[in-house]
Amino acid sequence: MRLAAVASMFAAVLFLAGCRAEEEAGTPQPFALTESAIGHYCGMNVLEHPGPKGQIVLGRVAEPIWFSSARDAVAFTMLPEEPKNVAAIFVSDMAAAPTWEEPGPENWIDARKAFFVIRSSKRGGMGAEETIPFSSETAARVFVSMHGGEVVDFAGIPPEYVLGKSQTGG
């Protein structure tokens, strides 16, 4: 009887471990930013632009779609003509960025968990307004105290801020 109970517990532990491994295997990891990254919308080398970058992984695709700005990555998720099988959205964690000009090749965070500063005085690549991502709300608020703007989460980014009024019907 004891042996059966131990065997059952062991089987349950293996089952749960297998589920966790399957979940982790199904979650894409961010790719390191390299010189070969070309922006989806601008067709230019992503490293040529200052400010936060973005990458989106679709389904089980082995390569990310690169964006010269975090704002472009957010726009991709809002545009009706873009694919909707988004497996992961990563943006530069500007709290860990060495500088604005070089946000870092591997300090990526899940965009859906980030805190974004919008309407600040800082401009992203191509001189456009930027959605500036941070891994902590505190870091985002410190940035706001220096550069203005407001802190929002991913769902709180206004479509008209990212797409412009003509794209949102406003």
C-alpha positions in Angstrom: 0.0 0.0 0.0 2.8 2.4 0.9 4.7 1.6 -2.3 1.6 2.4 -4.3 1.2 5.7 -2.6 4.9 6.6 -3.2 4.6 5.5 -6.8 1.5 7.7 -7.2 3.2 10.7 -5.7 6.3 10.1 -7.9 4.1 9.9 -11.0 2.3 13.2 -10.1 5.6 15.0 -9.6 6.9 13.7 -12.9 3.6 14.8 -14.6 3.8 18.3 -13.1 7.5 18.6 -14.0 6.7 17.6 -17.6 4.0 20.2 -17.8 6.3 22.9 -16.6 9.0 21.9 -19.1 6.5 21.9 -21.9 5.3 25.4 -20.8 8.9 26.7 -20.7 9.7 25.0 -24.0 6.7 26.7 -25.6 7.7 30.2 -24.4 10.0 31.8 -26.9 13.1 33.5 -25.5 14.4 36.9 -26.8 17.1 37.0 -29.4 20.3 39.0 -28.9 20.4 42.1 -31.0 23.1 41.8 -33.7 24.3 43.8 -36.7 22.2 41.6 -38.9 18.9 42.9 -37.4 16.9 44.8 -40.0 13.8 46.9 -39.0 10.5 45.5 -40.3 9.1 48.8 -41.3 12.1 50.9 -42.2 14.3 48.3 -43.8 17.3 49.8 -42.1 19.8 48.3 -39.6 18.2 48.4 -36.2 21.5 49.4 -34.6 21.5 52.7 -36.6 18.7 54.2 -34.5 18.9 55.4 -30.8 16.4 54.4 -28.2 14.6 51.2 -27.3 14.1 48.5 -29.8 11.6 45.7 -30.2 11.3 42.2 -31.5 8.3 40.0 -32.0 8.3 36.2 -32.4 5.4 34.7 -34.4 4.2 31.2 -33.6 7.0 28.8 -33.9 9.1 30.9 -36.2 12.8 30.6 -35.5 13.7 34.2 -36.2 12.2 37.4 -34.7 10.8 40.3 -36.5 13.0 43.3 -35.6 11.8 46.9 -34.9 13.9 50.0 -34.8 11.8 51.3 -32.0 9.6 49.9 -29.2 6.8 52.0 -30.6 7.0 50.1 -34.0 6.7 46.8 -32.1 3.6 48.0 -30.3 2.2 49.3 -33.6 2.6 45.9 -35.2 0.3 44.4 -32.6 -2.4 47.1 -33.3 -2.4 47.0 -37.1 -5.2 44.8 -38.5 -3.1 43.7 -41.5 -0.2 42.3 -39.4 -0.2 38.6 -38.3 -1.9 37.8 -35.0 -0.1 34.6 -34.1 2.3 36.6 -31.8 4.0 34.2 -29.5 6.2 36.9 -27.7 6.8 40.6 -27.8 10.1 41.8 -26.4 11.3 45.4 -25.9 14.5 46.9 -24.6 14.6 47.4 -20.8 15.7 51.0 -20.6 16.2 50.6 -16.9 19.2 48.3 -17.8 20.3 50.2 -21.0 23.9 51.4 -21.0 22.8 54.6 -22.8 20.0 55.9 -24.9 22.1 55.5 -28.1 22.9 51.9 -27.2 20.0 50.3 -25.4 21.8 46.9 -25.1 21.8 43.7 -27.1 20.4 41.4 -24.5 18.4 43.4 -21.9 14.9 42.4 -23.3 11.7 42.3 -21.3 8.2 41.0 -22.1 6.4 44.0 -23.4 3.1 42.9 -21.8 4.8 43.1 -18.4 6.6 46.4 -19.0 5.9 49.9 -17.8 6.0 52.4 -20.7 6.6 56.1 -20.6 4.7 57.9 -23.3 4.6 61.6 -24.3 8.1 62.3 -22.9 10.7 64.8 -24.4 12.8 61.8 -25.6 12.5 60.8 -29.2 13.1 57.3 -30.7 14.7 56.3 -33.9 13.7 58.4 -36.9 12.8 61.3 -34.4 9.3 60.0 -33.6 7.6 59.9 -30.3 8.5 56.7 -28.4 6.9 54.2 -26.1 9.8 53.8 -23.6 9.8 50.5 -21.8 11.0 49.8 -18.3 11.0 46.6 -16.2 10.0 48.5 -13.1 7.4 51.3 -12.4 10.0 53.0 -10.2 12.5 53.3 -13.1 9.8 54.6 -15.4 8.7 57.3 -12.8 12.4 58.4 -12.4 12.6 58.8 -16.2 9.3 60.8 -16.2 10.8 63.1 -13.5 13.7 63.9 -15.8 12.0 63.9 -19.3 8.3 64.3 -18.7 5.5 62.1 -19.9 3.3 59.6 -18.2 3.6 55.9 -17.2 1.2 53.3 -18.7 1.2 49.5 -19.0 1.1 47.7 -22.4 -2.7 47.7 -22.6 -2.8 51.4 -21.6 -0.8 52.6 -24.6 -3.3 54.7 -26.7 -3.6 53.5 -30.3 -3.7 57.1 -31.5 -0.3 57.7 -29.8 1.3 54.9 -31.7 -0.6 54.9 -34.9 -1.7 58.5 -35.3 -5.2 59.7 -35.5 -5.7 58.8 -39.2 -5.0 55.1 -38.5 -7.5 55.0 -35.6 -10.3 57.0 -37.1 -9.8 59.9 -34.7 
